[in-house]
């Protein structure tokens, strides 16, 4: 005992520093593990021998698929979202840009495909024709929206859109996971301080009694391993509240369900299922050919209606083949103008669809296990590597402590 007290007297600064160094090990290993989950977005190093890519971006495709499955299966009903859009209101929102678009399309198509007829028509007749086409446009839009809504599954693949967007934009996928789990990441790092300090006290006692050089690196490695493992478990478990006297235990992520649901809903609404993204999926997605067919059909009916209302001589002068060409050209121009025209109704569409609120409400209704699935895959993949890094860093710091004690 005297030898222990004597050694403490000679090396008391080192003994006192042990729990603080252990706390630092706990914190640093957690911060490193957290950053390794998300950074770097691209692989850095020499394949396949040495290097690293963040766990989330590395497995972006799989994680995007998991996030999409949760979103489309449990959190979102795209038909219900589109059912909230009122064709009458959206037509009113689009009235002026729609009239301008129709004016431009009608003039351009007629000038391009039947310039002689257009040139010989008196100005008053030209304007009357344009006004007739414009007058039919609101009804055309309402009918088209009804048809899209009734056949939504045939023209829009939300799963494909979401997976493609999250896979292509790794930064967005990382942000989706990191922003909703930021408090958990902070908790992991801070937990490392507390766990590390307690183990450091034990480490100091064992060193004083044994003076074995392996004690410090072994304890350092154990601190890194154990605190990483324990902190991750404490995020998710227990899933349901467990009362121990006056203390209620529950995984931190589970306790934050209301906050997470709100954040996740806002992120999905603002970053993934936005009006421009949905419109892009309709126009360029794997089912876009069916939407194009709908537009062709709707515009074709509108052109037929205008031609049939005209004098027979005018209809005869156009000709069947040229009339078909005019229909196709008008449909293509309508598709090209759609993103710009729809932008004027983006505010109404965003408010009416209210994706954020739907996702939030449905997330609150998930079972604890389903809710855990929002974040757990980000940890489960290569989790052992993250814990192992904590152990290696702790071991190396322990070796440095030995050098200080024996130096």
N, C-alpha and C positions, 0 to 999 in steps of 0.2 A: 504493500500500500504506500509505503514511504517513497518507493521508486516511482510510483505513478504520480504522487504529488510533486515530487522533485522534477519529473519530466514536464508536468503541467506548468510548474513555476518557470522553467527555462523556455518553454515554447507556448506560453499562454496565448500570445496573439494568434498563433496558428490554430490552437484548439478553439478559441472563441470564433475564429473566422469559418470553421468547418460548417456549421449549420447555415451560415449566410452563403458560403460558396455552394453548398448543396441546394439551397433555395434558388441561387442563380442558375445552377445546372438544370433544375426543374423548369425554370422559366424559359431559358434559352432553348432547351430541347423541344419545348412545346411550340415556341415561335417558329423554330426551324421546321418542325413537322407540319404546322399550319401552312407556312409558305410553300412547302413542298407539295401540298395538295393542289395548289392553284398556279404555281409558277415553276418554270417558265411556260408560256403558252406553246412554244415550239421546242423540239428536242435540242438540247445543247450538249455537245460531247462528241465522242467517237463511237459510232454504232459498230457492233453491238456490245463492245467491251466496256465502255465507260461513258456515263452521261446521265442526264435526267430530263424528264418532262413532267410537268405537274400532273398529278393523278387524274384530276378532272379533265383537263384538255386532252391528255393521252387517251383516255377512254371516252372521248366526247360522243362518239356515235352511240355507244351502249347507254351512256347516261342520258343522252338526248332522247333515246328510245324509251327509257324508263320514265323520264319526266313527261314525255308525250303520252305514254300509256296512262299515267296517273291523271293527267290533265283531261284527256278525251274520254276516259272510262268513268272517272269519278267526279270531276270538277266542272265539266263543261258540256252543255247540250247545245251544239251549234244551231240546231233547228229552232230551239227556244230563243237563242240570241237573235236570229234573223226575224223571228216572228214578232219581235218587239218593234221592228221597223215599220212605220206606217207609210204606205205608198203615197197617200194623199199629202202628208206632211213633207216627205222628201221631195215630191214633185214641186211643192210650193217653195221649198228651199232652193231648188234648182231652176226655178222659173226663168230668171234672166240669163244665166249662163247657158241654159238649155235652148232658149230662143236664139241666142247668138250662134250656138253650135249648129243648130238646124239651118239657120240662114246661110252660114258658110258652107255647110255640106251640100245643101240643095243647089246653091249657085255653082259651086265648083263641079259637082257631078254633071249638071246640065251643060255647063260650058265645055266640059271635057268630052262628054259622050254624045252630045248633040248640039254642037256650037251653032249650026245654021238655024235650027229651030229657035234656039235661045235668042239669037241676034235679030231675027225677024219679028219676034214677039214685042209688042209695044211695052214700054216701061211700066205702064199701069198693069198690064197683064202679068208681067214678071213679078211685080210686087204682090199682086193678088194670089198668084200661085204660091209664092213664099209664105204668105200669110196663111193660106190653107194648110200647108205642110206644118207650119208652126202650131196652128190650132189643134192639129191631130197629135202633136208630140206628147203632151201631158198624158193623154189616154194611152198612148203607146208605151210610155215609161211605166205607168201603173200596171198595165197588163204584163209587161216584161218582168217587173219585179215580182209579181204574183207567180209567174211561171218559174222564175229562179227559186223562189221560196218553196214552191211545191215540189221542185225536183232538185233540192239542194245537194243531196248525196250524189247526184249524177254529174254535178258541175264543180264541186268543191271537195278536195281531199285535205282535211285539216291535219290529219296525222302526217301526211307527206310534207305539208307546208311547215309544220312545227319542227319535225326532225331535221329537215333540210336547213332551216334557218339556224337552229341551235348547233348543228354539226358544222355548218359553214362559218358561223361566227362563234369561235371558241370563247372570245372575250365575253360575249353575251351569256353563254352557258355558265361561265365562271361567275359572272355577276349575279345571275339568277340564284345560284347556290350560296355564294359568299354573302350577299346582302341579307338573305333571309336567315343566315346562321352566324352573323357577326357577333352577337352576344355570346353564343356558344363558344366561338373561337377565343374570345376574350376570357371566358370562364376557364377554358382549358389552360391558357397561359398562366392565369392567376392561381389556378389550383396547383400548378407545378411549383409555385413559390411556397405554398403552405405545406404540401406533401414533402417537398425537398427539405424544408427547414426541420421538420419533425424527424425525418430519416437522418439528417445531418447530426442531430443531437445523439442519436444512437450510434452513428458512425464515429463520432468523437469519443464516446465511451468505449467502444470496441477497440479503437486504435490505442487508447491509453492502457487498456488491459493486455493487449497482445503485441503491439508494436510490429505487426506483420505488414510488410510492404504491399501485399496484395489486398489488404483490407480496404484501403482507400479507392483504388480503381474498381474493385468488385462492388463496393457500395455505390460508387458513382454510376456504374453501369446499371445497377439495380434501381437506383433512383430514377434514371432516365427511362428504363423499361417500365417499371411499375407505375410511375406517375402518368406516363403517356397512356398506358392501358386503362388505368383507373379513371382518368379524366374523360376519355372517350366513352367509357361505360356509363359514367355519371350523367352524360348528356341525354342518354336515351332511357336509362333504367333508374328506378322502376317505371313502367309505362303508366300504371294506375297509381294514385296516391296511396301511400302506406303510412299509417299513423303509428308513431312510437312515442307514447306519452303525449306530450304537447307538441312534438316535432312531427311534421308531415314531410315524408320523403317522396320525391317524384323527379324523374328526369327533367333537366332544365328545359330541353326543347319541348317536351310535353307540356310543361307549365306555361310556356309562351304561346300556346296554340292560337289564341285570339290575335295577338300581335303578328305572329307569323302569317296567319291567314290573310290579314289585311295587307301586309307587305307583299306577299306572293301574288295576291290578286292584282295589286297595282302594277307590279313588275310585268305580269303576263299581259295586262291590258295595255301598258305603255310601251312594251318592248317586243312582244310576240304577236298577239292577236290584235294588231292595230288595223284601222280601216285601210291604209295603203297596203299593208301586208296581205290582208284578205283579198283586196282587189287584185293585187299582183298574182295571188294564187289562183283566182278565178280566170285571169287572162292568160297566165303562163304556166299553170300547174298541169299535172298529168291528165286532167279531165277538161282542159280548156277548150278542146275541140268541140265539146258538147255545148259549151257556152257560145262559142262562135256560131254554131249551127242555130242556136236560139236567136241570136242577134240577126243572122241572115234571114231567118224565117219571119221575125217580127218586122224588120225593115222591108222585106219583100211584100208582106201584107199591106204595109203602109203605102208603098209605092203603087201597088195594084189598086188600092182604094182611090188614090189621087188620079191615076190614069183613067179609071172607070168613070170618075166624075167629070173628066174632061170631055171635050167634043170628040166624037168618033174619028174625025179626020186627024186630030192630034195624036190619038192613040195609034191610028194606022201609020202615021208618019214616023213614029218612034221605031216600030218593028219589034218582033219578038226577041231576036238575038240581042239587039242593042238594049232593049228593056232589061234583059237578064244581066247584061254587063253593068247597067246603071244600078240595079239592085245590089249586085256584089260590091261595086265601088262605094255605094252609100253605106253598106254594112261595115266595110273595112274602115271607112272614115269614122263611123260611129264608134267602133272599137278603139281607134286611135285617139279619139277625143274623150273617151270615157274617163281615164284617170284624171285629166285636167278638169273636166266638168264635175266629177264626183267630189273633187276637193272642196267645192263650195258647200257641200253637205256633210263634210267630215265631222264638224262639231256636233251636229244633230245625231249622226250615226253613232258616234262614240258615246254620247249621252244616252241614246235610246237603247243601244245594245247592252251597256253597263256590264261589260265583261268582268271588271274588277269585283263588283258586288256579288255576281253569281259565283265566281271562284271562291271568294271569301266565305260565303254562306255554306257552300258545299264542303269546303275544307273543314269547317267547324263541325260538320256532321260525320266526318270520317272516324273510323275506329282508331284507337291508339296505334295499332300495328300499321294500319294504312297510312296514318299521319307520319309515322316514323319513316315510311318509305320515301318521303319527300327528300330527306337528307341522308338517311343511312347508307344508300349506295355510294355516296361520295367518300365515306370512311371505309366501307367494307372492302373495296377494291384496293389491293396493295396496302391494307392497314398494317400488316406485319412489318412492311418496310419502314413505315413511319415510326413504329414503336422501336424497331431495331436501330434506326438512326439515333433515337433518344438514348438508347443503351450505349452505342459507340461513343457519342459525345460525352456522356457521363463518365465512361471508362477513361477516356483521354484526360478529362479534367482531374479525375482521381489520381492519375499518374503524375500530373503536375503537382498535386498536393504532396505526394510522396517525396518528390524531389525537393520541395520546400522544407519538409520535415527532416529529411536526412542530410540536407545540404549544409 
